[in-house]
Amino acid sequence: MLAHPGGFPAPVHEGSASIWHLADVPVWLQAKGGYAVAGHVLEVAQVAMHVNIAKEQRRIPRRRALELED
């Protein structure tokens, strides 16, 4: 990540601790070459990413509604 700042996947959250979707990292590793990632690991990571994105999409409208009430 530090050695490839322009090519490494962007974090979904930056702060004192940055957070990435796991699914982005093995895809990058495979594209870089020399890294083999088991298919089931990539599949689980992609499902987890889709679940997290769906949860965030449901959370945002609720948070905006609460902000409008204040």
Backbone bond lengths (Angstrom), bond angles and torsions (degrees), N, CA, C in turn:
res aa  C-N    CA-C-N  psi(-1)  N-CA   C-N-CA  omega(-1)  CA-C   N-CA-C  phi
1 M - - - 1.441 - - 1.524 109.84 -
2 L 1.313 117.53 -49.46 1.463 120.33 -178.59 1.526 111.81 -71.03
3 A 1.324 116.48 -32.82 1.461 120.42 -179.08 1.528 112.66 -77.52
4 H 1.340 117.72 -18.13 1.469 121.90 -177.21 1.528 110.67 -131.07
5 P 1.334 118.55 58.91 1.468 119.83 -174.11 1.527 114.00 -64.20
6 G 1.320 118.36 -27.92 1.456 120.04 -179.52 1.516 114.01 -82.93
7 G 1.320 117.36 -21.52 1.451 119.97 -175.61 1.509 114.48 -108.64
8 F 1.323 116.45 -20.31 1.472 119.73 -178.74 1.519 109.76 -69.71
9 P 1.341 118.41 145.27 1.471 120.33 179.96 1.535 111.87 -54.57
10 A 1.303 115.31 144.03 1.465 120.87 178.64 1.527 110.04 -71.96
11 P 1.309 117.75 141.85 1.469 119.52 177.18 1.525 110.30 -70.75
12 V 1.324 116.38 153.40 1.460 120.72 175.29 1.518 110.59 -85.67
13 H 1.336 116.28 -13.93 1.466 122.15 175.14 1.516 107.93 -148.22
14 E 1.323 115.74 131.07 1.457 120.42 175.81 1.517 108.78 -116.99
15 G 1.289 116.19 138.94 1.457 122.38 179.21 1.513 108.40 179.29
16 S 1.319 115.93 -151.18 1.458 118.13 178.33 1.524 110.31 -63.25
17 A 1.319 116.17 -26.38 1.464 122.59 171.44 1.526 107.33 -130.80
18 S 1.315 116.79 118.31 1.460 120.28 178.67 1.528 109.29 -85.65
19 I 1.341 115.22 153.45 1.465 120.90 -176.69 1.527 108.57 -130.70
20 W 1.322 115.62 134.20 1.464 122.71 176.53 1.517 109.16 -118.38
21 H 1.332 115.52 155.17 1.459 119.08 166.63 1.518 106.22 -73.79
22 L 1.311 116.98 126.82 1.459 120.77 -178.70 1.528 111.28 -56.42
23 A 1.316 117.82 -35.52 1.467 120.91 -176.48 1.527 112.16 -61.14
24 D 1.319 118.14 -28.81 1.461 121.02 -178.95 1.532 112.49 -71.81
25 V 1.317 116.58 -33.16 1.468 120.39 -173.37 1.533 112.86 -71.29
26 P 1.349 120.35 -49.55 1.480 117.63 179.07 1.525 113.04 -64.67
27 V 1.327 117.55 -31.67 1.463 119.78 176.80 1.531 109.04 -63.49
28 W 1.326 116.75 -43.03 1.466 121.11 177.50 1.527 110.28 -63.41
29 L 1.325 116.46 -44.03 1.462 120.11 -179.95 1.528 111.71 -60.33
30 Q 1.333 116.36 -42.79 1.466 119.78 179.81 1.527 110.50 -66.67
31 A 1.336 117.12 -40.49 1.464 120.44 179.74 1.527 110.82 -65.67
32 K 1.319 116.85 -33.95 1.463 121.57 178.79 1.523 110.73 -67.75
33 G 1.314 116.34 -29.12 1.459 121.27 177.66 1.513 112.54 95.59
34 G 1.314 114.60 149.97 1.450 120.31 177.05 1.519 114.46 85.05
35 Y 1.321 117.40 1.50 1.460 120.55 179.92 1.520 108.85 -122.28
36 A 1.307 116.06 128.60 1.462 121.20 175.99 1.523 108.02 -107.25
37 V 1.304 115.81 127.01 1.466 121.44 178.75 1.517 107.38 -117.92
38 A 1.321 116.37 127.55 1.467 120.73 179.99 1.528 109.90 -61.35
39 G 1.313 115.25 138.09 1.470 120.67 -177.96 1.509 113.44 -56.39
40 H 1.341 117.39 -39.01 1.458 118.97 -178.21 1.530 111.47 -68.88
41 V 1.318 117.58 -29.47 1.475 120.37 177.44 1.522 109.53 -67.75
42 L 1.316 116.81 -45.02 1.462 120.84 178.37 1.527 111.14 -63.75
43 E 1.328 116.65 -40.52 1.465 120.64 179.85 1.533 111.46 -62.92
44 V 1.317 117.30 -45.27 1.471 121.01 178.74 1.526 110.09 -64.16
45 A 1.327 117.26 -41.19 1.465 120.95 179.44 1.524 111.20 -63.45
46 Q 1.326 117.54 -39.54 1.462 121.00 179.31 1.525 111.32 -68.47
47 V 1.319 117.78 -40.75 1.466 120.77 177.32 1.526 110.02 -63.12
48 A 1.326 116.81 -44.16 1.462 120.31 178.94 1.525 111.06 -61.18
49 M 1.329 117.56 -40.31 1.455 120.91 178.65 1.527 110.47 -62.41
50 H 1.325 117.60 -44.67 1.463 120.81 -179.77 1.526 111.49 -64.53
51 V 1.316 117.44 -38.66 1.470 121.15 176.86 1.525 109.89 -63.69
52 N 1.321 117.06 -46.33 1.468 120.25 -179.60 1.520 112.39 -63.71
53 I 1.321 117.37 -39.77 1.466 120.77 177.47 1.520 110.17 -64.43
54 A 1.324 118.05 -43.73 1.470 121.34 179.11 1.527 111.19 -62.59
55 K 1.324 116.65 -41.48 1.472 119.86 178.37 1.526 110.76 -63.75
56 E 1.310 117.55 -40.83 1.467 121.08 -179.92 1.525 110.74 -66.78
57 Q 1.321 117.37 -38.44 1.464 120.50 179.01 1.523 111.73 -64.51
58 R 1.328 117.81 -32.86 1.468 120.66 176.47 1.522 111.27 -75.58
59 R 1.323 117.01 -31.59 1.454 121.46 -176.46 1.533 112.05 -74.89
60 I 1.310 117.95 -35.28 1.464 121.40 -176.03 1.522 112.16 -61.15
61 P 1.345 121.34 -48.44 1.476 119.24 179.51 1.537 112.38 -60.71
62 R 1.329 117.78 -37.26 1.471 119.97 178.56 1.517 110.50 -64.74
63 R 1.319 117.35 -41.14 1.465 121.00 -178.97 1.525 109.69 -66.43
64 R 1.322 117.75 -41.06 1.472 120.84 178.76 1.524 110.51 -65.12
65 A 1.308 118.00 -39.35 1.466 120.97 178.64 1.528 110.39 -62.60
66 L 1.304 116.90 -41.34 1.472 120.69 178.04 1.525 111.02 -65.56
67 E 1.312 117.41 -38.43 1.461 120.45 178.47 1.517 111.21 -65.56
68 L 1.317 117.69 -36.71 1.461 121.42 -179.98 1.532 111.15 -69.54
69 E 1.322 117.15 -28.65 1.466 121.28 178.58 1.515 111.83 -69.84
70 D 1.329 117.02 -29.73 1.469 120.72 -177.18 1.477 113.89 -74.75
